[in-house]
Amino acid sequence: MAKSVPTKLARSAKIGYVIDYPQLDFNKLYETFHAPISDLDCGKKCAPHNSHGIPFCCDICHAIPAGYDSEWKYLQKHTDLWHLWDKDDCKSQNGTQEVTIDDLPENMVLLACEGVQHCQRHYRAISCRQFPFFPYVTADFRFIGMAYDWEFENQCWVISHLDQVSDIYRQEFIQTFDEIFNLWPEEMESYAIKSEEMRAAFIQKRYRIPILHRNGKNYLLSPRNENIRIASAINFRVFNPYRNEK
């Protein structure tokens, strides 16, 4: 993702730069971040709305996973599920989403798997496990919880049903990114920038940002000043094509 130089410089003294990344134990991370998002199979909810008939998160024409360099090395040693992404991986006549390689963090690569029918759940990348969420980092650089990738509002069923996100999934998500940020503090910078981008987008939309907080509660956050008020996830916004579902 594109990096904001003023923001990066302002925080660099606080977090430092990571030149030689300490090794993450991906086997451990995968074992402790394995809970499904919801008690039901959300892929069966969104697949009927995808012309390809598969979940949007598993469709390389809609969502391209990214993996850390060391994660890619780990996956290469343990499974043949993954390969480096190529624009020809999407066979749709409509083509794939626009991808700006310059926006990709330096320690990550784009990946593609063999398809949903060949999924090996233990070897899903972190980016697959976290989808459609990312760690929300405030302007004063605190990781307070989970926000969703707003570009998938009209595809992902979970985004329209945030009340269905399980407590155990939330706990594992927070625990995983606490560990990643502890070892790789500059990774938090990438998500701080994504959070800034979300605030800018929601200021334009004139909507508050739903936050699944690390304390287990749910909030609506003002994108202008980051004031929060407690809210019920069942009352969060629902997007097409899920507004009229029974």
PyMOL commands that set and color helices and strands:
alter all, ss='L'
color gray80, all
select helices_A, chain A and resi 5-15+26-32+42-49+56-58+69-78+87-89+101-103+116-118+121-123+126-130+150-152+158-160+162-164+167-183+185-205+233-235
alter helices_A, ss='H'
color red, helices_A
select strands_A, chain A and resi 66-68+82-84+108-113+133-137+143-148+209-213+218-221+228-230
alter strands_A, ss='S'
color yellow, strands_A
deselect
rebuild
show_as cartoon
